[in-house]
Amino acid sequence: MNGEYIASFPTGKPLQQKPDLDCAVSNGMKKGRRIAALLCMASVYFGIDSILHGTLSVMASVSAVLTLIISVFLIYRNGAVFRLRQIPFILAAFLSGGSMCVVSSALTKCIALISFILFLLSWCYLATRPSQKGDGNIHSLCDVLFAWFVMPFAGFAGLIAALFCPEKRKREKNSHPFLWTMAGLLVAVPITVAAAWLLLRGDALFNQIMRVILEDWWKYLSRFLLAAIVSIPFASALYSALDTNLSEHFPRERIVQKAKAGIDSVRCCPHTAALGATIPLCLLYLLFFGVQAGYFLSAFRKYLPDGFTFAEYARRGFFELCFVAVINLAVILLAVFFCRRKPNKKGGVLRLIVGALSIMTIALIAIAGSKMILYISSYGLTRLRFYTLAFMAFLAFVFLFLFLYAVLPRFRAVRFILAAFLAFSMVFSLLDADLIIAKLNTQRYLSGETEELDLDYFDKLSGASAAMLAPIAEDAADESMREEAQYRIQLFSNEYEEKPLLQRSLCETLAYRAVKKEGIPHVRSLSVQITLQLSGYDLTDLRSVALNGESWTNVVSAANMEPLNGCFSVDFSPVILRKENMYVSLQYNGYEMRSNSVSVSPEDGEVVLYLKNAYGSDEETYDLILETEPSPREEW
């Protein structure tokens, strides 16, 4: 993130004068502040809502792309200079933001949102900062610290200021339209509530319609408040970076010079002291490799030492090796920052320390990685193993660049490490890890590498991962395995069909179409009809009826219940694979009532159940009684 140009800005007050601050923030953007603030808030809100609740993935990507487009327009409109080196950051931000509607995994969406924010912050700083000369590694480090940790918080209150304060113009009495609109809404709330209460009491039909509309109002309100509260700090940081980077009052050059002077002042450790501190470490690693060579190298040759299982061999020492790698990285950073530098010297002793520790750490990472690959080949892939391998691969690149820094005096290791970090975040925001895990495990089972496939783990992955079970659902020799695969595919298909269009990701759409194209045989749905025979209860206050299985719940709103011979009838179509116990729960007038359990199986085809009052029954522990035979009409 180092450049060779100076960004041009509109002429304004010199840095020595007191800046004209609006709403206590440094205003860099002259126009479009409010639309930029709203888009920052929208992009982060929809992204977090998509991660937390799996909804509105399309809106997350659309708002992120619009935020990028408006940011590009505002940055260059306010005087920033365009250079070709900025294009990769713009494209990466576009792909990361757009990928939130592509992937189905919540964790991958989180990586995509974080990558979008980091790329946007990096591009904004790159487009507006002045040129720097000198040590490329030091300036690259200062650049990333400014871009990610200083500018996003320098004007943290700018988001609120942009929403509630007007742009710089002549003040009028009603020059705060947003504030006046909010004040009007606050005044209207109690009046609207009072009018609604009167209308609900005066009309039964309107009462029933509004109850259906507001059936789950608290659930949706709590979801909105949670996503909004979490998104405010991230949106504020994003807007602060856009606003502060454009500000002519932020003394960036002086802060960079002071930071460089501070780094130079702490370099007081002689090279001999650093060499003495690292020699014992290097000797320890050499002894370790010599004594344990056969034990560790067996991972590369894919055979087990005597007395070990695959799990014991892979786990033993794996995390310890990872911690040693992190310790070595800390030692290298301490040596680089605190060792003295001479103007005309290349620092041979320091480079020897960095090179020796780097090459030994790369060897440790290779051993740990081979053990993890051996473990995966024996027990399959999981999220933890997948991201552990990714982290180890990133560490390997870090130490490779540090080794090149030791060999090549002018190699800008910090820049390449940052590029590797951004590249990894970009790749993992585009790859749906859940689909990769499901695909690999399925292929291992079909190829005969393993005789077992943990289908229960598919329940922890995204719904689209069930589509990877299509070959097993068609051709698996094990009938129970085939039925389990068909069961999960049908659950995914039903869930996808019930989802609104804006909540469907591209991966889910492609997986659903692939399943439909293959014509996978589905498990037959069970038809369950429940007739409510309740006396003493006003069913107009009933909100919903739920049929609950051992691992699933089907809910029907009261508005979808049909009268049947004076009673209410509710139809369900649960997907079950084997005999299960199920019970009924009612959301009634603010509280829940539950019935006893009955046992049904998929071979029953059609089941008719009757729900009645619990009094007069031996089942005193339940509020309601669920039976397979109707009770006499005079009882209800």
Secondary structure, 3 states (H helix, E strand, C coil): CCCCCCCCCCCCCCCCCCCCCECCECCCCCCCHHHHHHHHHHHHHHHHHHHHHCCCHHHHHHHHHHHHHHHHHHHHHCCCCCCHHHHHHHHHHHHHHHHHHCCCCHHHHHHHHHHHHHHHHHHHHHHHCCCCCCCHHHHHHHHHHHHHHHHHHHCCCHHHHHHHCCCCCCCCCCCCHHHHHHHHHHHHHHHHHHHHHHHHHHCHHHHHHHHHHCCCHHHHHHHHHHHHHHHHHHHHHHHHHHHHHCCCCCCHHHHHHHHHHHHHHCCCECHHHHHHHHHHHHHHHHHHHHHCHHHHHHHHHCCCCCCCCHHHHHHCCHHHHHHHHHHHHHHHHHHHHHECCCCCCCCHHHHHHHHHHHHHHHHHHHHHHHHHHHHHHHHCCCHHHHHHHHHHHHHHHHHHHHHHHHHCCCCCHHHHHHHHHHHHHHHHHHCCHHHHHHHHHHHHHHCCCCCCCCHHHHHHCCHHHHHHHHHHHHHCCCHHHHHHHHHHHHHHHHHHHHCCHHHCCHHHHHHHHHHHHHCCCCCCCCEEEEEEECCCCCHHHEEEEEEECCCCEEEEEHHHCEEECCEEEEEECCCCCCCEEEEEEEEECCEEEEECCEEECHHHCEEEEEEEECCCCCCCCCCEEEECCCCCHHHC
